[in-house]
């Protein structure tokens, strides 16, 4: 997240590498489109195991260690602009699945 967007796109284009959008992007797009959504976290930074069942809320000390937050805070000043203002929790999330519902009639 320290590499500028234009450079990242060139580095991964056509490589099959994942995008680097954070959980806030998916939450915001679903809401902007009028969907209600629930986001389930499957992986977080610094934890090698998948959450089964996935989590809808994360708790420091239970779901991720202090060292994960410390890592983010140490690197944050070097983050590209689009990542600098995100919450620590949004930056910790590494894997999700999203359930979105269309609004009723």
Secondary structure, DSSP 8 states (H G I E B T S, - for coil): --S-HHHHHHHHTTTT------HHHHHHHHHHTT-EEEEEEEEETT--S--SS-BSS--BTTTB-HHHHHHHHHHGGGS-HHHHTS-HHHHHEEEEEEEEE----
